[in-house]
Amino acid sequence: MSIDIYQDIATAYSAAATKAPGLKARFEAAGFDPGKVSSLAELSRLPVMKKEELLKLQRENPPFGGFLAADLKEIARIYVSPGPIFEPALPGGGGHGLDLLFKTAGVGKGDVILNTWMYHLVPAGLLFDEAAQAAGATVIPGGVGNTELQAQIVVETGVTCICASTAFFLTLADRVIETYGRGAWKVKTAFLGGEMGDWMAKRRRIEADYGVSTWAAYATADLGLVAYEDSGEGYVVHPDRVVQICDPVSGDQLPHGKTGEVVVTARDATWPMIRFGTGDSAFALESNHDGSVRRLSALQGRVGAAVKVREIFVYPRVIEEVVIATPGAIAAQAVAARENDRDLVRISIVLQENADRATAEAAAKNAFELHARLRVDEIIFVDELPADAPLLVNDKDS
């Protein structure tokens, strides 16, 4: 990580504190001088601010809690995320950095994109729209629903790329093929939203079944793009973000490879997100020399979704990896229990018909141990699991 980013942070947040009384109060309460930030160690002296704290401050001092470091007339949009939390956005910026994802995927001039993300209140639709236009593509603002009409649009306008939730992409693709035939399906790229469950395995099936390449990014309403896929493992961090993996309680940075809360500082301070706790959990796949994250793992779940087993936190994402790595696996669920004063983990797996159980069991055990750094106690093969079955269940206190 270049020291230039810390110099920029020092300059930007010193100026922001003179305009944003809420930010100034945060700095003063922590005895933190943003002008002295010259390294990750200096930055880390500031306690992490949780999203719940920002929400509380906004309720006390609406709409922005005293954190807006710009004149209201400069704000192009105000997004409203669940809570509600208000997030201001200045004009331009390539969808807050999401254009990097489009350019990396090779989507740009000549591509016609159907954007099915919601355009109202939340930022997803407009951010993807701005990013696609910044990359040079043509955008059809589809929004959610209207499957029949959107299927017709895909065929008659020659859509080459779709931005959608994974579930809606599948619904739309099947409707196009059922209504117009396989030959009418010309889509080559899909930018998909993450889901719980076996999302990565689902993406691989989508790529095989529909002949598309799938891409994803990690973005939040507060920060815009944090990290994005680039054909490597996980997500490469945006060059204007400092990402840390921190203990969700103490806020201390964790060692490389340990799972913790994703904490982000933005280089720009108009909406001053400095040492902001996202509430998401992940780990560093690659770190910069100063310990900040260069490449981020797939998200492991929300902070608090983990179950502690034999002093190690197990996240729902681990069970996704088990499904991906197990030949013939359709679904899985892990249950953590406590018997005879010992923590146990049992994994129930649904297999495709004729799948080899011995091979599947060995693969599942290896995958769990690799990703959880624990040994599973028992693999159970079951005929089915409920469609809404959670990936990870904590029965330790039952």
N, C-alpha and C positions, 0 to 999 in steps of 0.2 A: 504494500500500500504506500503510495507516494505521500511524503510529508506535505505536499501541496494541498491535499484535501483537508488536513488539519489546520493549515494556515487559513484556508478559505472558511472553514467552520468557525475559527476564532474571530475572523473579521465579520462574517455574516451574523453570528449570534450575539456578538457585542452590539452591533447596530440594531438587531431585532429587539434586544432587551430595552432599548430606549423608546421603542414604539409599542411594545406589548407588555402591559403591567403584570399580567399573569405570569409571563415568562420571567420577568425581572424578579417577581416574588419567589418563584421556584429557585432561581439562582441564589438569591439572598438567603433563603431558608437552608440551603445546602452549603453556604459559604463558598460558592463556586464562582470563579471568575472566568467567563468564556474566552476572554482575551488572552488567557495564558495557555489555551489548548495548543499544544504543539506535537502531541503524540496520542496514541490510544490510551496510554496509562493516565495522562492528564484528563482526557475525555471521560474515562471510567470513574473519576472521582465524583461525578454527578450521579446521584441515585436514579434508578430506572423509574420512569413514570408509566403507570399502567393505564390502559384505556378506561378502566372504571374511574380512575382519578380524573381524567379529562372530562368524562361524562358528568361527574359531580360538579366540577368547576363550571361547566357550561350551564348546568341547571341554576347555579348560584349567580352567574353573571352571563346571561344569554346575549348573543348566540354563541360566541367563540371562547368564553371563559377568560378573556383578556390575553389571548395568545395570538391574535392576528397582528402580524408585523407589517401591515400595509394599510393603505386607505381603502375603506369599503368600496369606493367608486372604482378602484382598480380591479375588483373581483369580477371575474366573468361569470362564474356559477357558484352556487352553494349546493353541495350535495348533502343528502340526509340519509345517514345509515341507521340501522336498527339501534335503538337506545332511547330517543334519537340522538345521534352525534352529528354535529354540523361540521362539514369540511369545505373550506373555501378553495377555489381553484382560479388561478390567473389564466388569461388566454394563452393559447399556443402550447408549446412544450411536447408536441408529438404524443399526446395521450399520456402525459406524465412518464414518458420513457418507453411506453409499450411499442413504439415504432421499431425499437431494437429487435423485438421478437419477430415482427413481420420481415424485417430485412434479413435476419439470420435464417429464416425459413425460405427465403427466396421469393417472397410474395411482394409484388409491387406493380409497376406499370403493366397494363394488359390483363391484370387479374380483376375479376368481378367478385366482390365479397358480399355474402349475405350475413348481416350482423343480427343475430336473434337475441342479443342481450337486451335487458330492459333499459329504456332511455329515460325513465321517470324517477326522480329523487336520487336513486343510487347511481354511482358513477360508471358502472360497467359498460353500458351501451355507448355513451358518449366518448369514453376513453378509448374503446376499441375503434370507434368511428374515426376519431381524430388520429389515432395511430396509423390506421390503414391509409387514410388520406395523406399523412406525412410520408408514408412509404411509397406513395404514388398510385395506389390502387383505387378502383371505383367501388363505392359502398352503396349497398341497398339497406336502408334502416328497417329491418323486418320487425324487430321487437319479439315478444313472446307470443305463442299461440298462433291461431289461423293456419293450421297445418296444411289444409288443402290449398289455400292461396299461396303459401310459401313454397309448397312443392311445385306449383305451376310456375312461380317466379324462378326457381332453380333451373327448370327446363328451358323456359322461353327466353331468359336473359343470359344463359350460358354461364351460370355461376361456377367459378373454379375453386372457391374457398368459402367455408362456413365457420362463423364464430358462434359457439353455442355451448350450453351445458351438454355433458355426455348423453344424458337421457334424451334431451330434445333432438340432438343430432341423430340418434338412432331412430327416433320416431319419424323424423323428417326424411331420412335416407330411405327407410322402408316404404314410406308413402310414395316417394318419387318412383321407386322401382316397381311397386305394386301397380301404380296408376299408369306409368308411362313406359315401363320396361327397362331392363338393365342397360340397354344401349343409350338411354336418355341421361344416365348418371355420368356426368363429366367432372364432378368435384374431385380435386386432387389433394387438397390441403384442408385440415380442420384445426382450428384453435379451440381447445376444449377446456371447460372448467372442471376443477377437481371435485371428486365425490368421495364419500366414505365407502368402505367396502373394497372390492378387488378392482380398484380403478385402473391401475397399471395393466393388469391382465386384460381388463375390458378394452383398454386402448389397443393392445396388441391384436385382439380379435377384430376390432374395428378396422385396423390397418389391413389385416388379411382379407376380411370379408368385403370391404368397400373400396379397396384400392387407393387409400389415401395415406398421406403422412400426417401424423398428429403432433401437435405442439402445445405447450402449456407454459405459463409464467406464474410467478408468485408476486402478487400485487395486493396492496391494501388501499382503501379509500383515503387513509391518512397520508400515505407516502407515495402513492402511484406505484410504479414498477420497483420492486426490491431486487428480484433476480429472475432469470429467464433461461429456458432451455437453449442449448446450442449444439445438440447432438452428442454432448458428453454426458456423463452421469450427473444426475441432479440438476441444479440451477447455478449458472454463473452470476455472480453478484454485479448489479449495476455499478458502473464506475463512479457514480455520484452518491453512493450509499456506503456507509460504514456499518457492517453487520457484525454483531457479536452473539455468541451463545452463552446465556447467563443462567445462573441458578434462579428459578422463579421466585424464591423467597428472599434471598439475600441480595440478588442483583449482581453478585460477583461473577466474573467471566469464568467459564468452565474450561477444562483442558480440551485440546483437540480431540474430536471423535466422541465426546460425551454429549448426550442429549439434554437439551435445556430450552429455555425460552429464547425466541428470536427477538433480539433487541436491535433497533435500527436508528441511525442518525443520518438525516438528509443533509447534503452539502448546502442546499439553498434553505434560507430561513424565513421566507415570506410566511409560510405556515410552519412554525418552528418545531419540528419534530426531532428532538435531540434526546438520545438514550430513551427511545420510546419502546415500551414493551408491547409486542403485538398480540401476545396471548397464544401464539402458535409455537409448537415445539419442533425442533429439528436438530441436526448436528452438522459440524463442519466436515465436508469431504476433502477440502483443501483449505489451508490457511495461509495468509500473508506472513511475512517475516515478523510483523509486530503482533501477530495473534488474531487479527481480524479475519473474517471469513472471506475467502476468495471464491469458493464453490460450496453451495448449500445442498444438503440432502433434501429428498422429498419430505414434505411435512409429516410428522409422526402423529399429529392430532393436536387438539387444544391442550394447553397447560391444565392439568387437573384430570385429563382423560386417562392418564397412565395409572397402572397398578404396580405397587412395589412388591416384588417377589424376591425373597432372599437378598434384600438390600439393593436390588437393581430395579429401576423403573422399566416396565414393559409397556410399550405404546401400541395402540390399535394398528398402526402402520406395520408393525412386525408381522401381524397375521396376514395382512395383504401380501407381504413378501413370501410368506409360506405358501399361499395359494398360487402365486406366480411361479414359484420354484418347484411345485409338486406336479409331476406329470398326471394329467387327468383330473386334477382338482377343479371343482366347480365353486365350492364355498367352504368356509371354515370358521370355527369359533373357538376361542381359547377361554378356559375358565380357571381362574386362580382360586385355590382353596387352601385351607389350613387344617391339617390332620396330624394328630399326635405331635403337636408343637412344631410342625414343619410345613413350610410353604410348598404347595404342589401346583403344577400346571398341566392341565389336560386339554388336548386339542381334538375337537370333533371335526371330521372332514367328510364332505360329500364328494364322491368320485363319479366320473362318467362311467357308463356301463362298459364292462370289459377292461377297465383300467387295472393295472397290476398293483395289488395292495402292498406287496413287499417293497417294490420300487418306490411307491408313493410314500410309504412310511419312512424309509431311509431318507428320501429327499426332504420330507417335511421336518424331520428331526434335525437334519443338517442346516436347513434354512433358518429354523427357529434359533438354533444355537449361534449361528453366524450373526443374525441381526439383533437378538436379545442378549447375547453373551451369557445365556443360561441353557441348561439342558431341560428339555421337556420331559415330564414324567410318564406321560401316556398319550398315545395316538389312538383315537377311536374313529372307526368309519361308520357313518350313519347314512340312512337313505335320503334324508332331507333336513334342511334347517329352515326356519321361518324366513320369509323374504326380508323382514326387517330385523333379523337377528343381529345384535351388536357383535362386533368382531372380538371384543374383550369384555369379560364379565368378572367382577370381583365378588367372590363368594367367601372371602376369607373371614368375614365377620358373621356368617350365617350360622 
